[in-house]
Each structure stands twice: as structure tokens, then as C-alpha cells.
Amino acid sequence: MTIDEFRATLQNAAPPDSSAPLQALWHDARGDWNRAHEIAQDIDDEMGAWIHAYLHRKEGDAGNAAYWYRRARQPVASDSLEDEWTRIATALLTR
């Protein structure tokens, strides 16, 4: 699936049959931060930590986000939230 195809699924009522990290991003993009966070909490790897960092950055909790960026082995993002979302989704789709 390409990033454009993934974005197109945001018009659907349910997420595509995909990995938990992509489902978390899907729910976030649809405005359901809480569901995205619930999913991210259950992903125990660096990608899950990156999504968790992004979500806390979006929430405005910079300290918590910084913790999760360290766990993800990612630099603290300073670009737009949309750009970071795209970076994470693209990384997931090309794995």
C-alpha cells in the first residue's frame, strides 16, 4: 500500500486490515487521539514508541514526548505534525 492509498482509507468507516502501528495512525488522522494512544501503548517496539512520542507531542506534552522519542531512538521532531505523521506512515508502509 502506498501513502496515498493509506490516506484514501481515511474516508472509510473502519481502518484497513493492517498492522497495529498503522491502525494507530489511522485513528489519529481521523481525530480519535484516545484510540490511537490505546493502540500505541500496546506496541512494544521502537515504532510503537515513535507513534507514542508523536501522539504526546500532538497532545502538547513535550516532556513525555521526549521520553518516547528516546525510546524510539528518534530525534525530537520539530517539523509539522502532519509531516511527522507522513514520515511515520511512510516508514511503516515501506518496511
N, C-alpha and C positions, 0 to 999 in steps of 0.2 A: 504494500500500500504506500502511496506517495503522501507527502504532507498535504497536498491539495485534496486528495481523496479522503484523507482523515478529516480535514476541515469540513468537507462536504457532509460528513456523517453528523456534524453538529446540528443539522436540521432535523435529524431523526429523533424519535421519542426515547430511544434506548441507545446505549453505546454499542459500537460494533463488537463482534466477538474478537477480543484482543487481550493482550496482557494487562495485568493489574496496573502497571505504571501508565499505560495509555488510557485505561479507563479513568484513572485519577485525573489525568489532564483533560479528558473529555468532560467530566463532571465540572471541573474548574471552569472550562471555557463556556459551559452552559450556565454558569452562575451559581453552582452548588459547591461552594468552598467547603462546607462541612463534610459532604460526602467524599469529596476529593481528599480531604485530610484524613478521614477514616480509612480510606484505601491506602494512602501513603504510609500511615502508621504501621500497616501490616507488611510492608515491603522492606525486608531486612537486608538491603544491599546498598551499594553506593548510588544507584539510580533512584532508589526509593528515598535516600537521604537528600538527593538533589531536588526531587519533587517537593519533599518536605521543606527544604530550605526556601524554594521558590514560593511555596504557599505561605510560609511565615513572613517572607519579605512582602508579599502581597497584602498580608494582614496588617503590616506595619510594625511587626515585632522584630526589629533589627538584631537584637541580641540572640534571640532564639534562632533566627535565620542564619546568623554567623556560625552558631554551633553546628547546624545541619550542613552548611557549606563545608565546614572542616571534615565532617563525617563523610561527605560525598567526594572529598578531595577535589573540590572545585573552588575557584576564586569567588569571592563575594561579588555577585552580579551588580553592575552599575548601569546597564542599559535598560531599555523599557521592559516592563513586564511582558508585553506582547512578544518582544524579541527573544526574551529568555524562554518563554513558553514554546516558541517555534524551535529554538535550539534544542530544548529537551525532547520535544516530539520528534524532531528530525533524527536525533541521536538514537532514539528508541526504534524508529522505523527503519534505520539502516543497520541495525545490529543483526 
